[in-house]
Amino acid sequence: MSKGRRLRRSGLVRRRAARPEKSRILIVGEGRETEPNYFDGLKREDAVTRNWAVTVKSARGQSPEAVIERTVNLKRRADDHGEAYDHVWCVLDVEGGDKHESLIRALARAGAEGISLCLSNPAFEVWFLAHYERTAKSFADADAVIRALNKHWRKHHHQDYAKSDSGVHSRLATHTEDAIENARWVSKSHRWDSPDTIDRNSSTDVFKLVTLLMGPAPPVA
């Protein structure tokens, strides 16, 4: 019996042909550790691995414009090698007003390059805080968000929050649905004030990216 006939009789050919192709997504985080640590954990969730091939990169704390530039280079490099991404996202903090002009230019460049932006105002830790409470409270900076987060972190994890924590996703995973609902509610409740996260302190778009990754299979480009 030929090899091809044996494969057909065993059903291997049929199963391989029916296996859906995963969508490829590139996520570039502004931070050196926080965002990469979180998304490296999230991408291992069964709900994510079922539909996605996720690549996570760090922009090593660069300016918003530099983050977009690094993302554009990664995107084009993948295109040149015949490994184009179906979706490309940048994860950025708004922080203080000194970044505002750079963010505006970054938003424009991202739009021109087909890159989706995921903003947190003032910092990514607003997403972590949403796992424990629903608040639209304004924070002066990332340190202020972390002080609020630490009240929950100490209670649930018996230690202070650390940006370098490689297990941050596993600590938060059981509260992901709460975080999505809380962050979505805050986003909607702020819309009367401003339609854009860049002007809504505090709020975060991370729930949109997490919902995409954990939801139904997306179309493959």
Residue pairs with C-beta under 8 A, 6 or more apart in sequence:
4 13
7 13
8 14
20 51
20 217
21 220
22 51
22 52
22 53
22 220
23 51
23 52
23 53
23 86
23 87
23 217
23 218
23 219
23 220
23 221
24 52
24 53
24 55
24 83
24 84
24 85
24 86
24 87
25 52
25 53
25 54
25 55
25 85
25 86
25 87
25 88
25 89
25 213
26 55
26 57
26 71
26 74
26 75
26 78
26 85
26 87
26 88
26 89
27 35
27 39
27 54
27 55
27 56
27 57
27 89
27 91
27 209
28 56
28 57
28 58
28 59
28 67
28 70
28 71
28 74
28 88
28 89
28 90
28 91
29 35
29 36
29 39
29 56
29 57
29 58
29 59
29 91
29 124
30 59
30 61
30 62
30 64
30 67
30 90
30 91
30 92
30 93
30 124
31 58
31 59
31 61
31 93
31 124
31 163
32 58
32 60
32 61
33 58
33 163
33 164
34 124
34 125
34 163
34 168
35 56
35 58
35 91
35 124
36 56
36 57
36 58
37 164
37 165
37 166
37 167
37 168
37 169
38 124
38 127
38 168
38 169
38 172
39 54
39 56
39 91
39 169
40 56
40 166
40 169
41 166
41 167
41 168
41 169
41 170
41 173
42 48
42 169
42 210
42 213
43 49
43 52
43 54
43 56
43 213
45 173
45 213
45 214
47 213
47 214
48 54
48 213
48 214
50 217
51 216
51 217
51 218
52 213
52 218
54 213
55 85
57 70
57 71
57 74
59 66
59 67
59 70
59 71
62 70
63 99
63 102
64 92
64 99
64 102
64 103
64 105
64 106
65 102
65 105
65 106
65 109
67 90
67 92
67 106
68 90
68 106
68 109
68 110
68 113
68 115
69 109
71 88
71 90
71 110
71 113
71 115
72 109
72 113
72 115
75 85
75 88
75 113
75 115
78 84
78 85
84 221
86 218
86 219
86 220
86 221
87 116
87 212
87 218
88 114
88 115
88 116
89 115
89 116
89 117
89 118
89 209
90 106
90 110
90 115
90 116
90 117
90 118
91 118
91 120
91 124
91 206
91 209
92 103
92 106
92 117
92 118
92 119
92 120
93 99
93 119
93 120
93 121
93 122
93 123
93 124
93 142
94 100
94 103
94 119
94 120
94 121
94 122
94 123
94 197
94 198
94 201
95 122
95 123
95 141
95 142
96 122
96 141
100 198
103 119
103 198
104 198
106 117
107 117
107 198
109 115
110 116
110 117
116 209
117 205
118 205
118 206
118 208
118 209
119 197
119 198
119 204
119 205
120 126
120 127
120 197
120 203
120 204
120 205
120 206
121 197
121 198
121 199
121 200
121 201
121 202
121 203
121 204
122 139
122 140
122 141
122 142
122 144
122 145
122 201
122 202
123 139
123 141
123 142
123 145
123 146
124 204
124 206
125 142
125 145
125 146
125 149
125 161
126 139
126 145
126 183
126 202
126 203
126 204
127 179
127 183
127 204
127 206
127 207
128 149
128 161
128 168
128 172
128 179
129 135
129 145
129 148
129 149
129 152
129 202
130 178
130 179
130 182
130 183
130 186
130 204
130 207
131 152
131 172
131 175
131 176
131 178
131 179
131 182
132 149
132 152
132 156
132 175
132 178
133 152
133 182
134 181
134 182
134 185
134 186
135 148
135 182
135 186
135 202
136 186
136 189
136 190
136 200
136 202
136 203
137 148
137 202
138 201
138 202
139 145
139 148
139 201
139 202
145 202
146 161
149 161
150 160
150 161
153 159
153 160
153 161
154 160
156 171
157 171
165 171
172 179
176 210
176 214
179 207
179 210
180 207
180 210
180 211
183 203
183 204
183 206
183 207
184 207
186 202
186 203
186 204
187 197
187 200
187 203
187 204
187 205
187 207
190 200
190 203
193 199
193 200
194 200
197 203
197 204
197 205
212 218
